[in-house]
Amino acid sequence: MTDIRKPREHTKLDRLLALLQTGSGASLEDMTEATGWQPHTVRASLTGLKRRGYEIKRGIEGNTTIWSIAGAPK
């Protein structure tokens, strides 16, 4: 398994990661509100987290897509 690179503390990416690690995950609206980023920037950041080694899980609750971290980083 590859080493997971964690973002620097107190950054928007760190805030996004913390939001994804909550048990309930986060919607796109939650993530844009927490970071102040546009939706396309949030999606690009999710791709960046995947490249860093995080396993991003996507699910649907009602009419809302919810993203979360599938497992705890090692």
CHARMM-style PDB file with segment names, atoms N, HN, CA, C and O in Angstrom:
ATOM      1  N   MET     1       0.838  -1.175   0.000  1.00  0.00      PROA
ATOM      2  CA  MET     1       0.000   0.000   0.000  1.00  0.00      PROA
ATOM      3  C   MET     1       0.884   1.239   0.000  1.00  0.00      PROA
ATOM      4  O   MET     1       1.917   1.262   0.669  1.00  0.00      PROA
ATOM      5  N   THR     2       0.496   2.247  -0.729  1.00  0.00      PROA
ATOM      6  HN  THR     2      -0.343   2.227  -1.272  1.00  0.00      PROA
ATOM      7  CA  THR     2       1.264   3.476  -0.786  1.00  0.00      PROA
ATOM      8  C   THR     2       0.987   4.330   0.439  1.00  0.00      PROA
ATOM      9  O   THR     2      -0.068   4.232   1.066  1.00  0.00      PROA
ATOM     10  N   ASP     3       1.959   5.168   0.762  1.00  0.00      PROA
ATOM     11  HN  ASP     3       2.816   5.248   0.252  1.00  0.00      PROA
ATOM     12  CA  ASP     3       1.776   6.090   1.880  1.00  0.00      PROA
ATOM     13  C   ASP     3       0.791   7.176   1.486  1.00  0.00      PROA
ATOM     14  O   ASP     3       0.835   7.689   0.368  1.00  0.00      PROA
ATOM     15  N   ILE     4      -0.079   7.516   2.387  1.00  0.00      PROA
ATOM     16  HN  ILE     4      -0.115   7.099   3.296  1.00  0.00      PROA
ATOM     17  CA  ILE     4      -1.069   8.558   2.129  1.00  0.00      PROA
ATOM     18  C   ILE     4      -0.481   9.884   2.577  1.00  0.00      PROA
ATOM     19  O   ILE     4      -0.061  10.045   3.722  1.00  0.00      PROA
ATOM     20  N   ARG     5      -0.462  10.825   1.654  1.00  0.00      PROA
ATOM     21  HN  ARG     5      -0.803  10.695   0.723  1.00  0.00      PROA
ATOM     22  CA  ARG     5       0.048  12.162   1.963  1.00  0.00      PROA
ATOM     23  C   ARG     5      -1.092  12.998   2.528  1.00  0.00      PROA
ATOM     24  O   ARG     5      -2.094  13.244   1.857  1.00  0.00      PROA
ATOM     25  N   LYS     6      -0.923  13.424   3.754  1.00  0.00      PROA
ATOM     26  HN  LYS     6      -0.109  13.224   4.299  1.00  0.00      PROA
ATOM     27  CA  LYS     6      -1.945  14.248   4.397  1.00  0.00      PROA
ATOM     28  C   LYS     6      -1.714  15.710   4.034  1.00  0.00      PROA
ATOM     29  O   LYS     6      -0.569  16.143   3.904  1.00  0.00      PROA
ATOM     30  N   PRO     7      -2.800  16.480   3.868  1.00  0.00      PROA
ATOM     31  CA  PRO     7      -2.642  17.909   3.593  1.00  0.00      PROA
ATOM     32  C   PRO     7      -2.107  18.645   4.815  1.00  0.00      PROA
ATOM     33  O   PRO     7      -2.218  18.163   5.942  1.00  0.00      PROA
ATOM     34  N   ARG     8      -1.529  19.810   4.578  1.00  0.00      PROA
ATOM     35  HN  ARG     8      -1.439  20.201   3.662  1.00  0.00      PROA
ATOM     36  CA  ARG     8      -1.060  20.628   5.697  1.00  0.00      PROA
ATOM     37  C   ARG     8      -2.241  21.009   6.575  1.00  0.00      PROA
ATOM     38  O   ARG     8      -3.375  21.092   6.104  1.00  0.00      PROA
ATOM     39  N   GLU     9      -1.971  21.236   7.838  1.00  0.00      PROA
ATOM     40  HN  GLU     9      -1.049  21.168   8.221  1.00  0.00      PROA
ATOM     41  CA  GLU     9      -3.028  21.600   8.783  1.00  0.00      PROA
ATOM     42  C   GLU     9      -3.525  23.012   8.525  1.00  0.00      PROA
ATOM     43  O   GLU     9      -2.786  23.864   8.033  1.00  0.00      PROA
ATOM     44  N   HSD    10      -4.772  23.247   8.859  1.00  0.00      PROA
ATOM     45  HN  HSD    10      -5.372  22.555   9.259  1.00  0.00      PROA
ATOM     46  CA  HSD    10      -5.413  24.561   8.796  1.00  0.00      PROA
ATOM     47  C   HSD    10      -5.515  25.112   7.377  1.00  0.00      PROA
ATOM     48  O   HSD    10      -5.479  26.325   7.176  1.00  0.00      PROA
ATOM     49  N   THR    11      -5.641  24.226   6.399  1.00  0.00      PROA
ATOM     50  HN  THR    11      -5.669  23.240   6.563  1.00  0.00      PROA
ATOM     51  CA  THR    11      -5.854  24.647   5.018  1.00  0.00      PROA
ATOM     52  C   THR    11      -7.274  24.256   4.618  1.00  0.00      PROA
ATOM     53  O   THR    11      -7.945  23.505   5.325  1.00  0.00      PROA
ATOM     54  N   LYS    12      -7.717  24.768   3.490  1.00  0.00      PROA
ATOM     55  HN  LYS    12      -7.172  25.378   2.915  1.00  0.00      PROA
ATOM     56  CA  LYS    12      -9.047  24.406   3.014  1.00  0.00      PROA
ATOM     57  C   LYS    12      -9.114  22.924   2.672  1.00  0.00      PROA
ATOM     58  O   LYS    12     -10.142  22.284   2.891  1.00  0.00      PROA
ATOM     59  N   LEU    13      -8.032  22.377   2.138  1.00  0.00      PROA
ATOM     60  HN  LEU    13      -7.197  22.897   1.960  1.00  0.00      PROA
ATOM     61  CA  LEU    13      -8.009  20.948   1.822  1.00  0.00      PROA
ATOM     62  C   LEU    13      -8.093  20.116   3.097  1.00  0.00      PROA
ATOM     63  O   LEU    13      -8.748  19.074   3.114  1.00  0.00      PROA
ATOM     64  N   ASP    14      -7.446  20.561   4.151  1.00  0.00      PROA
ATOM     65  HN  ASP    14      -6.914  21.408   4.137  1.00  0.00      PROA
ATOM     66  CA  ASP    14      -7.532  19.889   5.448  1.00  0.00      PROA
ATOM     67  C   ASP    14      -8.965  19.953   5.983  1.00  0.00      PROA
ATOM     68  O   ASP    14      -9.468  18.980   6.544  1.00  0.00      PROA
ATOM     69  N   ARG    15      -9.611  21.096   5.806  1.00  0.00      PROA
ATOM     70  HN  ARG    15      -9.203  21.886   5.350  1.00  0.00      PROA
ATOM     71  CA  ARG    15     -11.013  21.264   6.218  1.00  0.00      PROA
ATOM     72  C   ARG    15     -11.929  20.330   5.429  1.00  0.00      PROA
ATOM     73  O   ARG    15     -12.849  19.731   5.986  1.00  0.00      PROA
ATOM     74  N   LEU    16     -11.665  20.212   4.120  1.00  0.00      PROA
ATOM     75  HN  LEU    16     -10.917  20.698   3.668  1.00  0.00      PROA
ATOM     76  CA  LEU    16     -12.445  19.317   3.269  1.00  0.00      PROA
ATOM     77  C   LEU    16     -12.275  17.868   3.718  1.00  0.00      PROA
ATOM     78  O   LEU    16     -13.248  17.117   3.795  1.00  0.00      PROA
ATOM     79  N   LEU    17     -11.049  17.484   4.009  1.00  0.00      PROA
ATOM     80  HN  LEU    17     -10.259  18.094   3.946  1.00  0.00      PROA
ATOM     81  CA  LEU    17     -10.767  16.121   4.454  1.00  0.00      PROA
ATOM     82  C   LEU    17     -11.475  15.819   5.770  1.00  0.00      PROA
ATOM     83  O   LEU    17     -12.033  14.735   5.939  1.00  0.00      PROA
ATOM     84  N   ALA    18     -11.456  16.758   6.690  1.00  0.00      PROA
ATOM     85  HN  ALA    18     -11.003  17.639   6.552  1.00  0.00      PROA
ATOM     86  CA  ALA    18     -12.142  16.570   7.981  1.00  0.00      PROA
ATOM     87  C   ALA    18     -13.648  16.389   7.777  1.00  0.00      PROA
ATOM     88  O   ALA    18     -14.285  15.583   8.455  1.00  0.00      PROA
ATOM     89  N   LEU    19     -14.197  17.142   6.846  1.00  0.00      PROA
ATOM     90  HN  LEU    19     -13.679  17.796   6.295  1.00  0.00      PROA
ATOM     91  CA  LEU    19     -15.626  17.038   6.548  1.00  0.00      PROA
ATOM     92  C   LEU    19     -15.965  15.665   5.968  1.00  0.00      PROA
ATOM     93  O   LEU    19     -17.000  15.083   6.296  1.00  0.00      PROA
ATOM     94  N   LEU    20     -15.089  15.155   5.110  1.00  0.00      PROA
ATOM     95  HN  LEU    20     -14.249  15.627   4.844  1.00  0.00      PROA
ATOM     96  CA  LEU    20     -15.320  13.843   4.495  1.00  0.00      PROA
ATOM     97  C   LEU    20     -15.158  12.703   5.496  1.00  0.00      PROA
ATOM     98  O   LEU    20     -15.735  11.631   5.311  1.00  0.00      PROA
ATOM     99  N   GLN    21     -14.389  12.920   6.539  1.00  0.00      PROA
ATOM    100  HN  GLN    21     -13.920  13.790   6.689  1.00  0.00      PROA
ATOM    101  CA  GLN    21     -14.127  11.861   7.512  1.00  0.00      PROA
ATOM    102  C   GLN    21     -15.191  11.767   8.595  1.00  0.00      PROA
ATOM    103  O   GLN    21     -15.118  10.887   9.452  1.00  0.00      PROA
ATOM    104  N   THR    22     -16.178  12.656   8.571  1.00  0.00      PROA
ATOM    105  HN  THR    22     -16.237  13.370   7.874  1.00  0.00      PROA
ATOM    106  CA  THR    22     -17.281  12.521   9.525  1.00  0.00      PROA
ATOM    107  C   THR    22     -18.070  11.271   9.133  1.00  0.00      PROA
ATOM    108  O   THR    22     -18.034  10.859   7.973  1.00  0.00      PROA
ATOM    109  N   GLY    23     -18.748  10.695  10.039  1.00  0.00      PROA
ATOM    110  HN  GLY    23     -18.777  11.029  10.981  1.00  0.00      PROA
ATOM    111  CA  GLY    23     -19.480   9.463   9.762  1.00  0.00      PROA
ATOM    112  C   GLY    23     -20.528   9.593   8.672  1.00  0.00      PROA
ATOM    113  O   GLY    23     -20.816   8.625   7.967  1.00  0.00      PROA
ATOM    114  N   SER    24     -21.103  10.782   8.527  1.00  0.00      PROA
ATOM    115  HN  SER    24     -20.870  11.568   9.100  1.00  0.00      PROA
ATOM    116  CA  SER    24     -22.181  10.959   7.554  1.00  0.00      PROA
ATOM    117  C   SER    24     -21.692  11.427   6.191  1.00  0.00      PROA
ATOM    118  O   SER    24     -22.468  11.431   5.235  1.00  0.00      PROA
ATOM    119  N   GLY    25     -20.423  11.824   6.072  1.00  0.00      PROA
ATOM    120  HN  GLY    25     -19.793  11.821   6.848  1.00  0.00      PROA
ATOM    121  CA  GLY    25     -19.912  12.318   4.799  1.00  0.00      PROA
ATOM    122  C   GLY    25     -20.370  13.738   4.548  1.00  0.00      PROA
ATOM    123  O   GLY    25     -20.796  14.434   5.469  1.00  0.00      PROA
ATOM    124  N   ALA    26     -20.282  14.178   3.271  1.00  0.00      PROA
ATOM    125  HN  ALA    26     -19.937  13.612   2.522  1.00  0.00      PROA
ATOM    126  CA  ALA    26     -20.629  15.558   2.950  1.00  0.00      PROA
ATOM    127  C   ALA    26     -21.173  15.663   1.540  1.00  0.00      PROA
ATOM    128  O   ALA    26     -20.734  14.954   0.634  1.00  0.00      PROA
ATOM    129  N   SER    27     -22.136  16.558   1.365  1.00  0.00      PROA
ATOM    130  HN  SER    27     -22.492  17.134   2.101  1.00  0.00      PROA
ATOM    131  CA  SER    27     -22.670  16.836   0.034  1.00  0.00      PROA
ATOM    132  C   SER    27     -21.789  17.892  -0.632  1.00  0.00      PROA
ATOM    133  O   SER    27     -20.954  18.516   0.023  1.00  0.00      PROA
ATOM    134  N   LEU    28     -21.976  18.084  -1.923  1.00  0.00      PROA
ATOM    135  HN  LEU    28     -22.654  17.577  -2.455  1.00  0.00      PROA
ATOM    136  CA  LEU    28     -21.230  19.102  -2.649  1.00  0.00      PROA
ATOM    137  C   LEU    28     -21.504  20.478  -2.047  1.00  0.00      PROA
ATOM    138  O   LEU    28     -20.594  21.297  -1.918  1.00  0.00      PROA
ATOM    139  N   GLU    29     -22.751  20.728  -1.683  1.00  0.00      PROA
ATOM    140  HN  GLU    29     -23.490  20.063  -1.789  1.00  0.00      PROA
ATOM    141  CA  GLU    29     -23.109  22.010  -1.064  1.00  0.00      PROA
ATOM    142  C   GLU    29     -22.372  22.205   0.259  1.00  0.00      PROA
ATOM    143  O   GLU    29     -21.890  23.301   0.543  1.00  0.00      PROA
ATOM    144  N   ASP    30     -22.283  21.150   1.070  1.00  0.00      PROA
ATOM    145  HN  ASP    30     -22.676  20.259   0.840  1.00  0.00      PROA
ATOM    146  CA  ASP    30     -21.553  21.226   2.344  1.00  0.00      PROA
ATOM    147  C   ASP    30     -20.085  21.574   2.097  1.00  0.00      PROA
ATOM    148  O   ASP    30     -19.505  22.409   2.792  1.00  0.00      PROA
ATOM    149  N   MET    31     -19.498  20.919   1.095  1.00  0.00      PROA
ATOM    150  HN  MET    31     -19.969  20.241   0.531  1.00  0.00      PROA
ATOM    151  CA  MET    31     -18.077  21.121   0.818  1.00  0.00      PROA
ATOM    152  C   MET    31     -17.793  22.512   0.260  1.00  0.00      PROA
ATOM    153  O   MET    31     -16.790  23.126   0.622  1.00  0.00      PROA
ATOM    154  N   THR    32     -18.663  23.019  -0.620  1.00  0.00      PROA
ATOM    155  HN  THR    32     -19.478  22.520  -0.915  1.00  0.00      PROA
ATOM    156  CA  THR    32     -18.445  24.370  -1.150  1.00  0.00      PROA
ATOM    157  C   THR    32     -18.627  25.418  -0.056  1.00  0.00      PROA
ATOM    158  O   THR    32     -17.916  26.423  -0.034  1.00  0.00      PROA
ATOM    159  N   GLU    33     -19.569  25.189   0.845  1.00  0.00      PROA
ATOM    160  HN  GLU    33     -20.146  24.373   0.827  1.00  0.00      PROA
ATOM    161  CA  GLU    33     -19.792  26.111   1.947  1.00  0.00      PROA
ATOM    162  C   GLU    33     -18.617  26.119   2.920  1.00  0.00      PROA
ATOM    163  O   GLU    33     -18.233  27.177   3.418  1.00  0.00      PROA
ATOM    164  N   ALA    34     -18.049  24.959   3.192  1.00  0.00      PROA
ATOM    165  HN  ALA    34     -18.361  24.099   2.787  1.00  0.00      PROA
ATOM    166  CA  ALA    34     -16.951  24.852   4.152  1.00  0.00      PROA
ATOM    167  C   ALA    34     -15.647  25.443   3.619  1.00  0.00      PROA
ATOM    168  O   ALA    34     -14.838  25.962   4.387  1.00  0.00      PROA
ATOM    169  N   THR    35     -15.445  25.363   2.305  1.00  0.00      PROA
ATOM    170  HN  THR    35     -16.103  24.941   1.680  1.00  0.00      PROA
ATOM    171  CA  THR    35     -14.181  25.818   1.732  1.00  0.00      PROA
ATOM    172  C   THR    35     -14.269  27.180   1.042  1.00  0.00      PROA
ATOM    173  O   THR    35     -13.267  27.885   0.924  1.00  0.00      PROA
ATOM    174  N   GLY    36     -15.456  27.543   0.590  1.00  0.00      PROA
ATOM    175  HN  GLY    36     -16.270  26.970   0.685  1.00  0.00      PROA
ATOM    176  CA  GLY    36     -15.594  28.764  -0.187  1.00  0.00      PROA
ATOM    177  C   GLY    36     -15.235  28.563  -1.648  1.00  0.00      PROA
ATOM    178  O   GLY    36     -15.174  29.528  -2.410  1.00  0.00      PROA
ATOM    179  N   TRP    37     -14.997  27.319  -2.048  1.00  0.00      PROA
ATOM    180  HN  TRP    37     -15.046  26.536  -1.429  1.00  0.00      PROA
ATOM    181  CA  TRP    37     -14.618  26.995  -3.419  1.00  0.00      PROA
ATOM    182  C   TRP    37     -15.848  26.824  -4.299  1.00  0.00      PROA
ATOM    183  O   TRP    37     -16.953  26.593  -3.808  1.00  0.00      PROA
ATOM    184  N   GLN    38     -15.640  26.941  -5.610  1.00  0.00      PROA
ATOM    185  HN  GLN    38     -14.743  27.129  -6.010  1.00  0.00      PROA
ATOM    186  CA  GLN    38     -16.666  26.634  -6.596  1.00  0.00      PROA
ATOM    187  C   GLN    38     -16.813  25.107  -6.674  1.00  0.00      PROA
ATOM    188  O   GLN    38     -15.880  24.385  -6.322  1.00  0.00      PROA
ATOM    189  N   PRO    39     -17.966  24.608  -7.128  1.00  0.00      PROA
ATOM    190  CA  PRO    39     -18.170  23.157  -7.199  1.00  0.00      PROA
ATOM    191  C   PRO    39     -17.104  22.423  -8.028  1.00  0.00      PROA
ATOM    192  O   PRO    39     -16.685  21.328  -7.654  1.00  0.00      PROA
ATOM    193  N   HSD    40     -16.663  23.013  -9.143  1.00  0.00      PROA
ATOM    194  HN  HSD    40     -17.003  23.903  -9.447  1.00  0.00      PROA
ATOM    195  CA  HSD    40     -15.661  22.321  -9.956  1.00  0.00      PROA
ATOM    196  C   HSD    40     -14.316  22.230  -9.231  1.00  0.00      PROA
ATOM    197  O   HSD    40     -13.553  21.294  -9.470  1.00  0.00      PROA
ATOM    198  N   THR    41     -14.019  23.179  -8.356  1.00  0.00      PROA
ATOM    199  HN  THR    41     -14.640  23.939  -8.162  1.00  0.00      PROA
ATOM    200  CA  THR    41     -12.787  23.136  -7.580  1.00  0.00      PROA
ATOM    201  C   THR    41     -12.870  22.058  -6.504  1.00  0.00      PROA
ATOM    202  O   THR    41     -11.885  21.374  -6.223  1.00  0.00      PROA
ATOM    203  N   VAL    42     -14.040  21.912  -5.909  1.00  0.00      PROA
ATOM    204  HN  VAL    42     -14.840  22.468  -6.138  1.00  0.00      PROA
ATOM    205  CA  VAL    42     -14.234  20.856  -4.903  1.00  0.00      PROA
ATOM    206  C   VAL    42     -14.052  19.486  -5.561  1.00  0.00      PROA
ATOM    207  O   VAL    42     -13.374  18.617  -5.011  1.00  0.00      PROA
ATOM    208  N   ARG    43     -14.649  19.296  -6.724  1.00  0.00      PROA
ATOM    209  HN  ARG    43     -15.200  20.001  -7.170  1.00  0.00      PROA
ATOM    210  CA  ARG    43     -14.522  18.006  -7.420  1.00  0.00      PROA
ATOM    211  C   ARG    43     -13.069  17.721  -7.786  1.00  0.00      PROA
ATOM    212  O   ARG    43     -12.609  16.586  -7.664  1.00  0.00      PROA
ATOM    213  N   ALA    44     -12.346  18.744  -8.233  1.00  0.00      PROA
ATOM    214  HN  ALA    44     -12.720  19.666  -8.332  1.00  0.00      PROA
ATOM    215  CA  ALA    44     -10.925  18.570  -8.562  1.00  0.00      PROA
ATOM    216  C   ALA    44     -10.130  18.211  -7.307  1.00  0.00      PROA
ATOM    217  O   ALA    44      -9.197  17.411  -7.374  1.00  0.00      PROA
ATOM    218  N   SER    45     -10.488  18.791  -6.179  1.00  0.00      PROA
ATOM    219  HN  SER    45     -11.246  19.440  -6.125  1.00  0.00      PROA
ATOM    220  CA  SER    45      -9.810  18.475  -4.921  1.00  0.00      PROA
ATOM    221  C   SER    45     -10.077  17.042  -4.487  1.00  0.00      PROA
ATOM    222  O   SER    45      -9.201  16.387  -3.921  1.00  0.00      PROA
ATOM    223  N   LEU    46     -11.291  16.551  -4.752  1.00  0.00      PROA
ATOM    224  HN  LEU    46     -12.002  17.083  -5.211  1.00  0.00      PROA
ATOM    225  CA  LEU    46     -11.590  15.145  -4.453  1.00  0.00      PROA
ATOM    226  C   LEU    46     -10.698  14.232  -5.289  1.00  0.00      PROA
ATOM    227  O   LEU    46     -10.210  13.215  -4.796  1.00  0.00      PROA
ATOM    228  N   THR    47     -10.487  14.593  -6.549  1.00  0.00      PROA
ATOM    229  HN  THR    47     -10.884  15.419  -6.949  1.00  0.00      PROA
ATOM    230  CA  THR    47      -9.581  13.833  -7.405  1.00  0.00      PROA
ATOM    231  C   THR    47      -8.163  13.898  -6.854  1.00  0.00      PROA
ATOM    232  O   THR    47      -7.449  12.895  -6.849  1.00  0.00      PROA
ATOM    233  N   GLY    48      -7.756  15.073  -6.391  1.00  0.00      PROA
ATOM    234  HN  GLY    48      -8.336  15.888  -6.396  1.00  0.00      PROA
ATOM    235  CA  GLY    48      -6.432  15.219  -5.788  1.00  0.00      PROA
ATOM    236  C   GLY    48      -6.255  14.355  -4.556  1.00  0.00      PROA
ATOM    237  O   GLY    48      -5.187  13.780  -4.345  1.00  0.00      PROA
ATOM    238  N   LEU    49      -7.303  14.260  -3.734  1.00  0.00      PROA
ATOM    239  HN  LEU    49      -8.170  14.727  -3.905  1.00  0.00      PROA
ATOM    240  CA  LEU    49      -7.227  13.393  -2.554  1.00  0.00      PROA
ATOM    241  C   LEU    49      -7.098  11.928  -2.964  1.00  0.00      PROA
ATOM    242  O   LEU    49      -6.385  11.162  -2.316  1.00  0.00      PROA
ATOM    243  N   LYS    50      -7.788  11.537  -4.041  1.00  0.00      PROA
ATOM    244  HN  LYS    50      -8.367  12.159  -4.567  1.00  0.00      PROA
ATOM    245  CA  LYS    50      -7.646  10.163  -4.542  1.00  0.00      PROA
ATOM    246  C   LYS    50      -6.212   9.895  -4.953  1.00  0.00      PROA
ATOM    247  O   LYS    50      -5.667   8.828  -4.670  1.00  0.00      PROA
ATOM    248  N   ARG    51      -5.600  10.860  -5.618  1.00  0.00      PROA
ATOM    249  HN  ARG    51      -6.042  11.727  -5.848  1.00  0.00      PROA
ATOM    250  CA  ARG    51      -4.207  10.704  -6.054  1.00  0.00      PROA
ATOM    251  C   ARG    51      -3.248  10.638  -4.886  1.00  0.00      PROA
ATOM    252  O   ARG    51      -2.173  10.048  -4.994  1.00  0.00      PROA
ATOM    253  N   ARG    52      -3.624  11.236  -3.778  1.00  0.00      PROA
ATOM    254  HN  ARG    52      -4.497  11.715  -3.690  1.00  0.00      PROA
ATOM    255  CA  ARG    52      -2.799  11.179  -2.571  1.00  0.00      PROA
ATOM    256  C   ARG    52      -2.930   9.841  -1.851  1.00  0.00      PROA
ATOM    257  O   ARG    52      -2.151   9.546  -0.945  1.00  0.00      PROA
ATOM    258  N   GLY    53      -3.906   9.035  -2.244  1.00  0.00      PROA
ATOM    259  HN  GLY    53      -4.539   9.276  -2.980  1.00  0.00      PROA
ATOM    260  CA  GLY    53      -4.052   7.714  -1.649  1.00  0.00      PROA
ATOM    261  C   GLY    53      -5.317   7.510  -0.848  1.00  0.00      PROA
ATOM    262  O   GLY    53      -5.529   6.424  -0.309  1.00  0.00      PROA
ATOM    263  N   TYR    54      -6.168   8.523  -0.752  1.00  0.00      PROA
ATOM    264  HN  TYR    54      -5.996   9.406  -1.190  1.00  0.00      PROA
ATOM    265  CA  TYR    54      -7.428   8.374  -0.028  1.00  0.00      PROA
ATOM    266  C   TYR    54      -8.443   7.657  -0.909  1.00  0.00      PROA
ATOM    267  O   TYR    54      -8.488   7.868  -2.121  1.00  0.00      PROA
ATOM    268  N   GLU    55      -9.252   6.815  -0.291  1.00  0.00      PROA
ATOM    269  HN  GLU    55      -9.215   6.644   0.694  1.00  0.00      PROA
ATOM    270  CA  GLU    55     -10.313   6.120  -1.015  1.00  0.00      PROA
ATOM    271  C   GLU    55     -11.614   6.878  -0.786  1.00  0.00      PROA
ATOM    272  O   GLU    55     -12.206   6.811   0.291  1.00  0.00      PROA
ATOM    273  N   ILE    56     -12.049   7.598  -1.814  1.00  0.00      PROA
ATOM    274  HN  ILE    56     -11.568   7.653  -2.689  1.00  0.00      PROA
ATOM    275  CA  ILE    56     -13.255   8.408  -1.737  1.00  0.00      PROA
ATOM    276  C   ILE    56     -14.450   7.555  -2.148  1.00  0.00      PROA
ATOM    277  O   ILE    56     -14.444   6.932  -3.210  1.00  0.00      PROA
ATOM    278  N   LYS    57     -15.466   7.533  -1.306  1.00  0.00      PROA
ATOM    279  HN  LYS    57     -15.471   8.039  -0.443  1.00  0.00      PROA
ATOM    280  CA  LYS    57     -16.681   6.766  -1.576  1.00  0.00      PROA
ATOM    281  C   LYS    57     -17.802   7.736  -1.904  1.00  0.00      PROA
ATOM    282  O   LYS    57     -17.941   8.770  -1.251  1.00  0.00      PROA
ATOM    283  N   ARG    58     -18.597   7.414  -2.907  1.00  0.00      PROA
ATOM    284  HN  ARG    58     -18.484   6.574  -3.438  1.00  0.00      PROA
ATOM    285  CA  ARG    58     -19.718   8.257  -3.308  1.00  0.00      PROA
ATOM    286  C   ARG    58     -21.005   7.461  -3.192  1.00  0.00      PROA
ATOM    287  O   ARG    58     -21.090   6.326  -3.662  1.00  0.00      PROA
ATOM    288  N   GLY    59     -22.006   8.062  -2.564  1.00  0.00      PROA
ATOM    289  HN  GLY    59     -21.937   8.983  -2.182  1.00  0.00      PROA
ATOM    290  CA  GLY    59     -23.301   7.415  -2.422  1.00  0.00      PROA
ATOM    291  C   GLY    59     -24.410   8.432  -2.621  1.00  0.00      PROA
ATOM    292  O   GLY    59     -24.160   9.634  -2.709  1.00  0.00      PROA
ATOM    293  N   ILE    60     -25.629   7.940  -2.690  1.00  0.00      PROA
ATOM    294  HN  ILE    60     -25.832   6.964  -2.618  1.00  0.00      PROA
ATOM    295  CA  ILE    60     -26.770   8.825  -2.905  1.00  0.00      PROA
ATOM    296  C   ILE    60     -27.753   8.651  -1.751  1.00  0.00      PROA
ATOM    297  O   ILE    60     -28.132   7.536  -1.394  1.00  0.00      PROA
ATOM    298  N   GLU    61     -28.154   9.785  -1.181  1.00  0.00      PROA
ATOM    299  HN  GLU    61     -27.846  10.691  -1.471  1.00  0.00      PROA
ATOM    300  CA  GLU    61     -29.178   9.805  -0.130  1.00  0.00      PROA
ATOM    301  C   GLU    61     -30.301  10.706  -0.623  1.00  0.00      PROA
ATOM    302  O   GLU    61     -30.142  11.925  -0.680  1.00  0.00      PROA
ATOM    303  N   GLY    62     -31.418  10.119  -0.974  1.00  0.00      PROA
ATOM    304  HN  GLY    62     -31.547   9.129  -0.928  1.00  0.00      PROA
ATOM    305  CA  GLY    62     -32.521  10.897  -1.549  1.00  0.00      PROA
ATOM    306  C   GLY    62     -32.118  11.421  -2.910  1.00  0.00      PROA
ATOM    307  O   GLY    62     -31.817  10.640  -3.812  1.00  0.00      PROA
ATOM    308  N   ASN    63     -32.108  12.729  -3.069  1.00  0.00      PROA
ATOM    309  HN  ASN    63     -32.352  13.364  -2.336  1.00  0.00      PROA
ATOM    310  CA  ASN    63     -31.681  13.354  -4.319  1.00  0.00      PROA
ATOM    311  C   ASN    63     -30.297  13.980  -4.207  1.00  0.00      PROA
ATOM    312  O   ASN    63     -29.902  14.757  -5.076  1.00  0.00      PROA
ATOM    313  N   THR    64     -29.557  13.657  -3.156  1.00  0.00      PROA
ATOM    314  HN  THR    64     -29.878  13.026  -2.450  1.00  0.00      PROA
ATOM    315  CA  THR    64     -28.277  14.284  -2.887  1.00  0.00      PROA
ATOM    316  C   THR    64     -27.155  13.263  -2.943  1.00  0.00      PROA
ATOM    317  O   THR    64     -27.261  12.177  -2.373  1.00  0.00      PROA
ATOM    318  N   THR    65     -26.076  13.618  -3.637  1.00  0.00      PROA
ATOM    319  HN  THR    65     -25.990  14.500  -4.100  1.00  0.00      PROA
ATOM    320  CA  THR    65     -24.882  12.780  -3.659  1.00  0.00      PROA
ATOM    321  C   THR    65     -24.034  13.129  -2.444  1.00  0.00      PROA
ATOM    322  O   THR    65     -23.802  14.301  -2.145  1.00  0.00      PROA
ATOM    323  N   ILE    66     -23.576  12.091  -1.748  1.00  0.00      PROA
ATOM    324  HN  ILE    66     -23.765  11.140  -1.990  1.00  0.00      PROA
ATOM    325  CA  ILE    66     -22.776  12.260  -0.539  1.00  0.00      PROA
ATOM    326  C   ILE    66     -21.424  11.587  -0.757  1.00  0.00      PROA
ATOM    327  O   ILE    66     -21.361  10.431  -1.175  1.00  0.00      PROA
ATOM    328  N   TRP    67     -20.337  12.316  -0.472  1.00  0.00      PROA
ATOM    329  HN  TRP    67     -20.388  13.255  -0.133  1.00  0.00      PROA
ATOM    330  CA  TRP    67     -18.993  11.772  -0.569  1.00  0.00      PROA
ATOM    331  C   TRP    67     -18.443  11.565   0.835  1.00  0.00      PROA
ATOM    332  O   TRP    67     -18.767  12.313   1.758  1.00  0.00      PROA
ATOM    333  N   SER    68     -17.610  10.545   0.986  1.00  0.00      PROA
ATOM    334  HN  SER    68     -17.347   9.938   0.236  1.00  0.00      PROA
ATOM    335  CA  SER    68     -16.967  10.293   2.277  1.00  0.00      PROA
ATOM    336  C   SER    68     -15.654   9.543   2.023  1.00  0.00      PROA
ATOM    337  O   SER    68     -15.394   9.058   0.922  1.00  0.00      PROA
ATOM    338  N   ILE    69     -14.855   9.468   3.055  1.00  0.00      PROA
ATOM    339  HN  ILE    69     -15.066   9.862   3.949  1.00  0.00      PROA
ATOM    340  CA  ILE    69     -13.635   8.670   3.003  1.00  0.00      PROA
ATOM    341  C   ILE    69     -14.011   7.252   3.362  1.00  0.00      PROA
ATOM    342  O   ILE    69     -14.619   7.011   4.405  1.00  0.00      PROA
ATOM    343  N   ALA    70     -13.651   6.300   2.496  1.00  0.00      PROA
ATOM    344  HN  ALA    70     -13.157   6.495   1.648  1.00  0.00      PROA
ATOM    345  CA  ALA    70     -14.083   4.919   2.680  1.00  0.00      PROA
ATOM    346  C   ALA    70     -13.419   4.236   3.850  1.00  0.00      PROA
ATOM    347  O   ALA    70     -14.036   3.383   4.487  1.00  0.00      PROA
ATOM    348  N   GLY    71     -12.188   4.578   4.153  1.00  0.00      PROA
ATOM    349  HN  GLY    71     -11.687   5.271   3.635  1.00  0.00      PROA
ATOM    350  CA  GLY    71     -11.505   3.934   5.256  1.00  0.00      PROA
ATOM    351  C   GLY    71     -10.547   4.912   5.914  1.00  0.00      PROA
ATOM    352  O   GLY    71     -10.236   5.963   5.354  1.00  0.00      PROA
ATOM    353  N   ALA    72     -10.095   4.568   7.075  1.00  0.00      PROA
ATOM    354  HN  ALA    72     -10.347   3.714   7.529  1.00  0.00      PROA
ATOM    355  CA  ALA    72      -9.145   5.425   7.777  1.00  0.00      PROA
ATOM    356  C   ALA    72      -7.772   5.299   7.134  1.00  0.00      PROA
ATOM    357  O   ALA    72      -7.350   4.189   6.810  1.00  0.00      PROA
ATOM    358  N   PRO    73      -7.068   6.402   6.942  1.00  0.00      PROA
ATOM    359  CA  PRO    73      -5.729   6.329   6.378  1.00  0.00      PROA
ATOM    360  C   PRO    73      -4.785   5.607   7.313  1.00  0.00      PROA
ATOM    361  O   PRO    73      -4.945   5.656   8.533  1.00  0.00      PROA
ATOM    362  N   LYS    74      -3.807   4.940   6.744  1.00  0.00      PROA
ATOM    363  HN  LYS    74      -3.678   4.900   5.753  1.00  0.00      PROA
ATOM    364  CA  LYS    74      -2.832   4.202   7.550  1.00  0.00      PROA
ATOM    365  C   LYS    74      -1.487   4.879   7.487  1.00  0.00      PROA
ATOM    366  OT1 LYS    74      -0.530   4.409   8.102  1.00  0.00      PROA
TER     367      LYS     74
END
